[in-house]
Amino acid sequence: MRRHFGWALASVVSVGIGGLGAASAADLPLKAPPPVAICNWCGFYIGVNAGGIWSNDNNTYFGGDTTAGGTTDAINRGQVARSLGTGSSGFIGGAQAGFNQQKGNFVWGIEGDVQGTSLSRTVSFSSNLAPAFFPATTTASEKMDVLATLRGRVGFTASPMLLLYATGGLAIGDPRVSSSISTFPIPGGPAPAAPGCAGFCSAVSSSDDWRAGWTIGAGAEWKFNAKWSAKAEYLYYDLGRINQTGTDTLGRFPGTFYTTSTRINGSIARVGINYAFGAAPVVAKY
């Protein structure tokens, strides 16, 4: 009898202890997995853009080292233009590619783009002073077909899908600038040096070298789904100055007949669309 009672008591104690252990384990909180931070703006992207471009260019004329004051006197008395505005407006459009990184609300990256432009303008000034001074025409022209930039971008997310950013860096373009000063036929004077160049003609050939400068701007980009985003952007660019020298094509005036200096700068306002390749989710560390 005692033996059977002992076994029964041991069984009850064992079951009770096991149940208590199971209940205690069930009451313990489970460790939650670390949260995953989705990087909305990380990774590579490509896109296209289009908009308008406005140049502020101005071609300024200076006298040379010709005798009796030469072109300097002609400029001072208004026979030759002191400056001609060659600034113009047109279309700009092209493609861009870039890479972003993100930490919290802070986003940074790099972007490069290449655009074609329709900038082109020719401006002339004609004088008709007293017979003692030969009537003259001053002409300047400018054209730019390509403008490219390589820029850093730094910004913050005003909301998870809206990025506001500042941008700046290198700008490269192919501005072509030319200018000339010519007179109407002079009675008894030499024959024109070239068609359209009467009396005397002083001209410089086009400068069509690639030029490097800088750009700065700001923009906003909105993701309307996980892969696609739309942006609006403003950029100011400056490619420096182009200085040129003109000589009398008929050889009557020795040395430099005149010089010009043209500042190449302007503004761009454009919109674009990007496709993001994305990046792997980043696991938050605790």
Summary of the structure (lengths in Angstrom):
residues: 286
radius of gyration: 36.5
end to end distance: 61.2
largest distance: 152.8
contacts: 868
relative contact order: 0.20
helix: 13%
strand: 60%
